[in-house]
Amino acid sequence: MGIIDYGIDEQETSTSGAGTTIELGPLDAAFIVKGDLRIEAVIPEFTEDAPDNVRMVAGLMVLLSQEETHDVLMMMIADALEGARALVEDGEEPQ
């Protein structure tokens, strides 16, 4: 599986080592952040009438693969994670 993997027809994807199975329907898209922070995506065949969820995952992968937007997105994600940690430490649920 590459960073962007088009044409996935499988209904299930299994993670190695963790023993977790994620069931994906034919129009589902998945954004996966591995333990070593590599990012992968499972995207059904991308057609002109692809649903919004598929377009969103594909678009994020394109933005993350471009040098000029990668660092900005990663900083935004890091900020969001810090905010979520602060909420959990205060006993609140992240939204």
C-alpha positions in Angstrom: 0.0 0.0 0.0 1.4 3.4 -1.0 0.7 6.8 0.4 -2.4 7.0 -1.9 -3.8 3.6 -2.9 -6.5 3.8 -5.5 -8.8 1.0 -6.6 -9.2 -0.8 -3.3 -12.1 -3.3 -3.7 -11.6 -5.2 -0.4 -14.2 -5.0 2.3 -11.8 -5.5 5.2 -8.3 -4.2 5.9 -6.3 -5.7 8.7 -3.5 -3.9 10.5 -0.4 -5.9 11.0 0.6 -6.8 14.6 -2.4 -5.1 16.3 -4.9 -7.7 15.3 -7.5 -5.0 14.5 -9.8 -5.4 11.5 -11.5 -2.3 9.9 -14.5 -3.1 7.8 -14.7 -0.8 4.7 -17.6 -0.6 2.4 -17.2 0.0 -1.3 -17.6 3.8 -0.9 -15.7 4.2 2.4 -12.3 6.0 2.5 -9.8 5.6 5.4 -7.0 7.9 6.6 -4.5 5.9 8.6 -1.7 7.3 10.7 0.8 4.5 11.5 2.7 4.2 14.8 5.8 5.7 13.1 3.7 8.6 11.8 3.6 7.4 8.2 0.2 8.3 6.7 -1.7 6.0 4.4 -5.0 6.2 2.7 -7.4 3.6 1.4 -9.5 5.2 -1.3 -12.0 3.5 -3.6 -11.5 4.1 -7.3 -11.7 7.8 -7.7 -14.3 8.8 -10.3 -15.9 12.1 -11.3 -18.9 11.4 -9.1 -16.9 10.2 -6.0 -18.6 10.9 -2.7 -17.4 13.7 -0.5 -15.7 11.4 2.0 -13.5 10.0 -0.8 -12.8 13.5 -2.1 -11.9 14.7 1.4 -9.4 11.9 2.1 -7.9 12.2 -1.4 -7.6 16.0 -1.0 -5.9 15.7 2.4 -3.4 13.2 1.0 -2.6 15.5 -1.9 -2.1 18.5 0.5 0.1 16.4 2.8 2.2 15.2 -0.1 3.0 18.8 -1.3 5.9 20.5 0.4 4.3 23.9 0.6 1.2 22.6 2.5 2.6 19.7 4.5 4.2 21.6 7.3 1.3 24.0 7.7 -1.2 21.0 8.0 1.1 19.2 10.4 1.4 22.3 12.7 -2.4 22.6 12.6 -2.8 18.9 13.6 -0.2 19.3 16.4 -2.1 22.3 17.7 -5.4 20.3 17.6 -3.7 17.4 19.5 -2.5 19.8 22.2 -6.0 21.2 22.6 -7.5 17.8 22.9 -4.9 16.7 25.5 -5.7 19.8 27.5 -9.4 19.0 27.5 -8.8 15.4 28.6 -6.5 16.6 31.4 -9.3 18.9 32.5 -11.7 16.0 32.5 -13.6 17.1 29.3 -14.3 15.1 26.2 -12.7 16.3 23.0 -15.3 17.4 20.4 
